[in-house]
């Protein structure tokens, strides 16, 4: 082939390539004009924040919330001080929450030293000391190397799951919880959904005594459920036994209001009643699909059309009454599965130390977090001393011999008899019932897809793997990426397998 012929061919290829590029550019879909987010908890406000990042300043984002911003992150004011009623601690490996605090100019709450004890209904079977070496030797004496092995086992699980941050950094998203877990940890991580925490730990060689006396109290303190919850959420619960747990100064709900402000979204204080599918013919002969969000606010009923809708509220009985007319196949108003009923009770009073340890004087009781073994007769899951959401200079937690704020987690409302058993005196009692998290079981039922319809997305499936502030933030980031990729037809960034091996060089 002559040089002249080769040059001509290259010129033709270049022209054809330019034609393809121009054609491709002309067919790019216009960005969405309006996006709705239903729910202004940590998931909804994080979704608004990430949607703004993905779609830019031109899109209008509306966030619907019938209650207060923050959702299950809430505080209660008692005698001029605010206390956490909902999610209270954040793990040091929760990278999205750390990013939010830094981006929003918030700060970590000052740490107040605490000690843990475990109560079996008759006596304290374990109690922390001020000295690490003493705690280590006590654990070693009672449980051998189980505690060290538990830390390593949980760390191995979390190390795999934390690959999700790297995938999200590179823009990858997933259509379901199963695909997300499989991408991060393969079949091994998915298998944790199909066995109880107890079964998984026994298979790893942990002793039954250690599971009953240490693992179960930690699970009960985190999710008010026993070691019969599935092993993945159980490992998340056990991670809360690590040091370095933190909270946001002024209350964790400040993250939600900060994200909402930073996203430049409009908050619409209204209850969404239904989301209907609408279509409009286009000049090109195709049909455009929209979602009509119908809602009720202070001014009455109204509706607005949106290109994309993100549902950041659980679609379960007692948590949502949103219906979905006009969809084929139909979308259910209530999904299967139950959320777990938990009662949070704040008590400003003086602890009855003799109930926990008959031989102990109140002035000699220093535990701040009392966890309980799996004993139905107890009626409580944990009893913890509470500090205000803002720690002022010079603050110290009152000793058990004085009036202090305590938080009790229980499956049902505490009776007068139970309160009298726990406290010598009471000045204030504030009770808050929650449908706090899913009722976990093993094998766990298949969670619904993150995609309910073409451009209708759902955040809450992630909670069936584990419920936490960070899991909601991860789901929000995933939904924003998923919405952007699917809007622009970028399927190469959705549900990719073997990501870790393929991106290892870049990561």
Secondary structure, DSSP 8 states (H G I E B T S, - for coil): --HHHHHHHHHHHHHHHHHHHHHHHHT-----SEEEEE--SHHHHHHHHHHHHHH-TTSEEEEE-SS-TTTT--EEEETTEEEE-S---B-TT-HHHHHHHHHTT--B-------EEEE-SSSEEEE--S-HHHHHHHHHHHHTTHHHHHHHHHHHHHHHHTHHHHHHHTT-B-SSHHHHHHHHHHHHHHHGGGSBHHHHHHHTT--HHHIIIIIHHHHHHHHS--TTSBHHHHHHHHHTTSS--B-BTT-TTHHHHHHHHHTT-EEE-EEEEEEEEEEEE-TTS-EEEEEEEEEEETTEEEEEEESEEEE-S--STTT---B-TT-SS---SS-SS-EEEEEEEEEEEEE-HHHH-TT--GGG---SEEEE-S-TTT--SEEEE---SS--TT-----TTS-EEEEEEESS---HHHHHHHEEEEEEEEEEEEEEEE---SS------SEEETTEEE-GGGGGT--SHHHHHHHHHHHHHHHHHHHTT-GGGBS-SSHHHHHTTT-
